Amino acid sequence: MFKTLQNAFKIKEIRTKLFFTFLMLIVIRLGSQLPVPGVNRDLFSNWFQGLMGDNFNFLSAFTGGSFEKMSVFALNITPYITSSIIMQLLTIAIPKLEEMQKEGEDGRKKIAAITRYVTVGLALIESTAMAIGFRNQNMMTESGVLGIITVIVALTAGSAFLMWIGEQITENGVGNGISIVLTINIISRIPQDFASLFDQFIKGKSFATAALAAIIIAAVVIGTVVLTVILGGGERRIPVQYAKKVQGRKIVGGQSSHIPLKVNTGGVIPIIFASSLMQLPIVISSFFQAKSDNWWQKFLRMLNSGNWFKPATPVYSIGVLIYIVLVVFFAYFYTSITFNPLEVSENMKKQGGFVPGIRPGKPTSEYLTKILNYIIFIGAVGLIIVALIPIIFNGLFGASVSFGGTSLIIIVGVILETMKQIESMMLVRNYKGFLND
């Protein structure tokens, strides 16, 4: 990885893209410190810390601490993630959107434009709910209508600006911009989390206890990272044979190839979508005072990963089942959008390719679908295991940190994908250089 970066910095074009990405990350971190005008940050911070204990650690990780500091980036890119989920679901339900998706690059641009509008709309709804909540909780420095409008505009604009930065990184930098924004938010919280673990399990303990705790913490983190790397690199290769053809006096074709089907076909998307969807009702409901401990409040506690696997309250661990169902659903759903077995089999048939032992056309499509369904399930189970390991330790031993299996999956996955993109850019440039010579 370091050698790849070292070689990338030698190329002016890639160096410029890396510098632009780094500059945008600095802007993100600076914006995370800018307070929302009209909100008493001290009152909000105290309220936030005592609201539901450690249950908002996941939200803190996703927003890079912006939410608990109530900065202009408090909503962060969560509205964009939610709008992406909505648009992908609507693509199946609305035929016109499905047609747009099949139009190629132009169709994707239209869907991306609609996604932006939906993002702003969701940010507006969330910021309005938060502003009303601030007024109800007496956290506003100016309780009039102007104060509420100021908060709504600041939070909505902050979320829209972050979405724009993510798109700029995708176009002018390296990697997927939205994923990189999410990753830098999570990474910014890690030093504080390790300091918290040190104070909780190592500081002031005997040498043997402290050493054992340090080994266990390191083993969990390293093991999670290794499993994530293995999961990201695993693939099933479907052999493809191309028939020989006579073109003029030459015989072409006859070579062997393969279709690489990744075990983790959806990458970090199923985890991000499932986690964001479960956090959305919790965030919105937190700004409205509950009249009693009713069924809705208990349901919200089930959705919160901070309550899972705690021996004192085992009933809340039912939320794990909801989480598992969502991850599996989004794994299958996202793969169905990005990989079309029928299209692949038709393209193979046109080029004279076939899977040994399988007839071209529909039988090949059914074969690919069967293999793909099996692989997706294995990948989803792997994602769930990696995501739940730190949550289990949190519930059983109180190892409360904002990063967990979900965060590590996102960090490792995004870094690996970004490095692959840099390598691809270097490869393309080498080809260009060869052709120019």
Sequence and secondary structure as in RCSB ss.txt:
>XXXX:A:sequence
MFKTLQNAFKIKEIRTKLFFTFLMLIVIRLGSQLPVPGVNRDLFSNWFQGLMGDNFNFLSAFTGGSFEKMSVFAL
NITPYITSSIIMQLLTIAIPKLEEMQKEGEDGRKKIAAITRYVTVGLALIESTAMAIGFRNQNMMTESGVLGIIT
VIVALTAGSAFLMWIGEQITENGVGNGISIVLTINIISRIPQDFASLFDQFIKGKSFATAALAAIIIAAVVIGTV
VLTVILGGGERRIPVQYAKKVQGRKIVGGQSSHIPLKVNTGGVIPIIFASSLMQLPIVISSFFQAKSDNWWQKFL
RMLNSGNWFKPATPVYSIGVLIYIVLVVFFAYFYTSITFNPLEVSENMKKQGGFVPGIRPGKPTSEYLTKILNYI
IFIGAVGLIIVALIPIIFNGLFGASVSFGGTSLIIIVGVILETMKQIESMMLVRNYKGFLND
>XXXX:A:secstr
 HHHHHHHTTSHHHHHHHHHHHHHHHHHHHHTTSB TTB HHHHHHHHHHHSTTTTHHHHHHHTTHHHHTBTTSS
TTHHHHHHHHHHHHHHHH HHHHHHHHTTHHHHHHHHHHHHHHHHHHHHHHHHHHHHHHHHTT BSS SHHHHHH
HHHHHHHHHHHHHHHHHHHHHHSSS HHHHHHHHHHHHHHHHHHHHHIIIIITTS HHHHHHHHHHHHHHHHHHH
HHHHHHHH EEEEEEEE  EEETTEEE   EEEEEEESSTTTTHHHHHHHHHHHHHHHHHTTS  SS  HHHHHH
HHH GGGTT TT GGGGGHHHHHHHHHHHHHHHHHHHH  HHHHHHHHHHTTEE TTS TTHHHHHHHHHHHHHH
HHHHHHHHHHHHHHHHHHHHHH    S  HHHHHHHHHHHHHHHHHHHHHHHHHHHHHHHH 
